[in-house]
Amino acid sequence: MRKTLVGVVTSDRNSKTRRVDVQRLFQHPVYKKIVRGRTICYVHDEENTSKVGDTVEIVESRPHSKTKRWELVRVVQSSDEVAAQLIREDQQEAKAAAEGNAAQ
């Protein structure tokens, strides 16, 4: 069974290679506090489909190079979609604020 992870692309400088940060939570072994950690994975992206800011799903694979041990499965959410959603939310908030000021 191959591991699958979901992370965010942080670098797309190299052709067919992406740097993906996978965020995780774990309990500290001594202090028992829940702490945040991250794992950096180098991912093989054959068609250069992902870009910085995209949320991607990756799967464990054979070694492609010294550090590259993962392959891209799919782009879960594009950074363009996230930006468009944030713009829509800002517009809705501005519209609601304008309606609130007009009612007064």
Contacts in CASP RR format, 6 or more apart in sequence:
PFRMAT RR
TARGET T0000
AUTHOR 0000-0000-0000
METHOD contacts of the structure
MODEL  1
MRKTLVGVVTSDRNSKTRRVDVQRLFQHPVYKKIVRGRTICYVHDEENTS
KVGDTVEIVESRPHSKTKRWELVRVVQSSDEVAAQLIREDQQEAKAAAEG
NAAQ
2 59 0 8 1.000
2 60 0 8 1.000
2 61 0 8 1.000
3 59 0 8 1.000
3 60 0 8 1.000
4 57 0 8 1.000
4 58 0 8 1.000
4 59 0 8 1.000
4 60 0 8 1.000
4 73 0 8 1.000
5 20 0 8 1.000
5 22 0 8 1.000
5 39 0 8 1.000
5 41 0 8 1.000
5 57 0 8 1.000
5 58 0 8 1.000
5 70 0 8 1.000
6 22 0 8 1.000
6 55 0 8 1.000
6 56 0 8 1.000
6 57 0 8 1.000
6 58 0 8 1.000
6 76 0 8 1.000
7 20 0 8 1.000
7 21 0 8 1.000
7 22 0 8 1.000
7 23 0 8 1.000
7 55 0 8 1.000
7 56 0 8 1.000
7 57 0 8 1.000
7 58 0 8 1.000
8 20 0 8 1.000
8 21 0 8 1.000
8 23 0 8 1.000
8 53 0 8 1.000
8 54 0 8 1.000
8 55 0 8 1.000
8 56 0 8 1.000
9 18 0 8 1.000
9 19 0 8 1.000
9 20 0 8 1.000
9 50 0 8 1.000
9 51 0 8 1.000
9 52 0 8 1.000
9 53 0 8 1.000
9 54 0 8 1.000
9 55 0 8 1.000
9 56 0 8 1.000
10 19 0 8 1.000
10 20 0 8 1.000
10 21 0 8 1.000
10 40 0 8 1.000
10 52 0 8 1.000
10 53 0 8 1.000
11 18 0 8 1.000
11 19 0 8 1.000
11 52 0 8 1.000
12 18 0 8 1.000
12 19 0 8 1.000
12 48 0 8 1.000
12 50 0 8 1.000
12 51 0 8 1.000
12 52 0 8 1.000
15 48 0 8 1.000
16 44 0 8 1.000
16 45 0 8 1.000
16 46 0 8 1.000
16 48 0 8 1.000
17 42 0 8 1.000
17 43 0 8 1.000
17 44 0 8 1.000
17 45 0 8 1.000
17 68 0 8 1.000
18 42 0 8 1.000
18 43 0 8 1.000
18 45 0 8 1.000
18 50 0 8 1.000
18 56 0 8 1.000
18 72 0 8 1.000
19 40 0 8 1.000
19 41 0 8 1.000
19 42 0 8 1.000
19 43 0 8 1.000
20 40 0 8 1.000
20 41 0 8 1.000
20 42 0 8 1.000
20 43 0 8 1.000
20 56 0 8 1.000
20 58 0 8 1.000
20 70 0 8 1.000
21 38 0 8 1.000
21 39 0 8 1.000
21 40 0 8 1.000
22 38 0 8 1.000
22 39 0 8 1.000
22 40 0 8 1.000
22 41 0 8 1.000
23 36 0 8 1.000
23 37 0 8 1.000
23 38 0 8 1.000
24 36 0 8 1.000
24 37 0 8 1.000
24 38 0 8 1.000
24 39 0 8 1.000
25 34 0 8 1.000
25 35 0 8 1.000
25 36 0 8 1.000
25 37 0 8 1.000
26 34 0 8 1.000
26 35 0 8 1.000
26 37 0 8 1.000
27 33 0 8 1.000
27 34 0 8 1.000
27 35 0 8 1.000
28 34 0 8 1.000
28 35 0 8 1.000
41 58 0 8 1.000
41 69 0 8 1.000
41 70 0 8 1.000
42 65 0 8 1.000
42 67 0 8 1.000
42 68 0 8 1.000
42 69 0 8 1.000
42 70 0 8 1.000
43 56 0 8 1.000
43 58 0 8 1.000
43 68 0 8 1.000
43 70 0 8 1.000
43 71 0 8 1.000
43 72 0 8 1.000
44 61 0 8 1.000
44 64 0 8 1.000
44 68 0 8 1.000
44 70 0 8 1.000
44 71 0 8 1.000
44 72 0 8 1.000
45 72 0 8 1.000
46 72 0 8 1.000
49 72 0 8 1.000
49 75 0 8 1.000
50 56 0 8 1.000
50 72 0 8 1.000
50 75 0 8 1.000
51 79 0 8 1.000
52 79 0 8 1.000
53 79 0 8 1.000
53 82 0 8 1.000
54 75 0 8 1.000
54 76 0 8 1.000
54 77 0 8 1.000
54 78 0 8 1.000
54 79 0 8 1.000
55 75 0 8 1.000
55 76 0 8 1.000
55 77 0 8 1.000
56 72 0 8 1.000
56 73 0 8 1.000
56 74 0 8 1.000
56 75 0 8 1.000
56 76 0 8 1.000
57 72 0 8 1.000
57 73 0 8 1.000
57 74 0 8 1.000
57 76 0 8 1.000
58 70 0 8 1.000
58 71 0 8 1.000
58 72 0 8 1.000
58 73 0 8 1.000
59 70 0 8 1.000
59 71 0 8 1.000
59 73 0 8 1.000
60 69 0 8 1.000
60 70 0 8 1.000
61 69 0 8 1.000
61 70 0 8 1.000
61 71 0 8 1.000
62 69 0 8 1.000
63 69 0 8 1.000
64 71 0 8 1.000
END
